[in-house]
Amino acid sequence: MKYKVWLWVSSLISLFLVYVSNLPHPKEDMFLLFNDLISVFIFVPASFMLASSIISLLDDGLQKIRTWMIILAIHALVLTIVSVKLVERFHIIPLSFILFVGTLLGVMHFSVSVTLKKN
């Protein structure tokens, strides 16, 4: 029961955060750089947590298919989408760090999901 509640709540929260971080900012906003940084710090972790939730949901339904292939495909897709969105805003070094931190958060979310599933 805890596992399903965890997956649905984290999926909905991360989907909401991804949606909110992609809302357009007004051009005359005084803190445009601050808004870009906040959207990155919200968008990257939320998108990786959403991918982790999708992987966990697919893991329940697709036990016979090779799960690692599905995990790698979804992870590569999310990494590509996030990096294409951020490549025009950041240099490669901060972008690599942001993607590394997002990947770590996604892996931590997935490990919590696996732990809750086992209990």
C-alpha positions in Angstrom: 0.0 0.0 0.0 2.8 2.4 0.9 4.5 1.6 -2.4 1.5 2.5 -4.6 0.8 5.7 -2.6 4.5 6.7 -2.9 4.5 6.1 -6.6 1.3 8.0 -7.3 2.1 10.9 -5.0 5.6 11.3 -6.4 4.4 11.0 -9.9 1.8 13.7 -9.5 4.1 16.1 -7.7 6.9 15.7 -10.2 4.5 16.0 -13.1 3.2 19.2 -11.6 6.7 20.6 -11.0 7.7 19.8 -14.5 4.6 21.6 -15.8 5.1 24.7 -13.6 8.8 25.0 -14.4 8.0 25.2 -18.1 5.6 28.1 -17.9 6.7 31.1 -19.9 8.2 34.1 -18.0 7.2 37.6 -18.9 9.9 39.5 -20.9 10.0 42.5 -18.7 10.7 40.4 -15.6 13.5 42.0 -13.5 14.8 38.6 -12.2 15.0 36.6 -15.5 18.2 34.9 -14.6 16.9 34.0 -11.2 13.8 32.5 -12.8 15.9 30.4 -15.2 18.0 29.0 -12.4 15.0 28.2 -10.3 13.3 26.6 -13.2 16.4 24.4 -13.8 16.6 23.5 -10.1 12.9 22.5 -10.2 12.8 21.0 -13.7 15.8 18.7 -13.6 15.0 16.9 -10.4 11.3 16.7 -11.1 11.9 15.3 -14.6 14.2 12.6 -13.3 11.9 11.7 -10.4 9.0 11.5 -13.0 11.1 9.1 -15.1 11.9 7.1 -12.0 8.2 6.8 -11.2 7.4 5.8 -14.8 10.1 3.1 -14.6 8.7 1.8 -11.3 5.2 1.7 -12.8 6.4 -0.1 -15.9 8.5 -2.5 -13.7 5.2 -3.7 -12.1 3.5 -4.4 -15.4 6.4 -5.8 -17.5 8.1 -8.5 -15.4 8.8 -10.8 -18.4 10.5 -8.2 -20.6 14.1 -7.2 -19.8 13.6 -4.4 -17.3 17.0 -3.0 -17.6 16.5 -2.3 -21.3 13.4 -0.3 -20.5 15.1 1.6 -17.7 18.0 2.5 -19.9 15.8 3.6 -22.7 13.6 5.8 -20.5 16.7 7.3 -18.8 18.3 8.1 -22.1 15.1 9.7 -23.4 14.8 11.9 -20.3 18.5 12.8 -20.3 18.2 13.8 -24.0 15.1 15.9 -23.4 16.5 17.6 -20.4 19.9 18.3 -22.0 18.4 19.7 -25.2 16.2 22.0 -23.1 19.2 23.2 -21.1 22.0 23.3 -23.7 21.2 26.8 -24.9 21.2 28.3 -21.3 24.3 26.8 -19.7 27.9 26.0 -20.5 28.9 22.3 -20.7 30.5 22.1 -17.3 27.5 23.4 -15.2 25.2 21.4 -17.5 27.1 18.2 -16.8 26.9 18.9 -13.1 23.2 19.6 -13.2 22.5 16.4 -15.2 24.7 14.4 -12.8 22.8 15.7 -9.8 19.5 15.1 -11.5 20.5 11.5 -12.3 21.6 11.0 -8.7 18.2 12.2 -7.5 16.4 9.9 -9.9 18.5 6.9 -8.8 17.8 7.7 -5.1 14.0 8.0 -5.9 14.2 4.6 -7.7 16.0 3.0 -4.8 13.4 4.3 -2.3 10.7 2.9 -4.6 12.4 -0.5 -4.8 12.8 -0.6 -1.0 9.2 0.3 -0.4 8.2 -2.4 -3.0 10.2 -5.1 -1.1 8.6 -4.2 2.3 
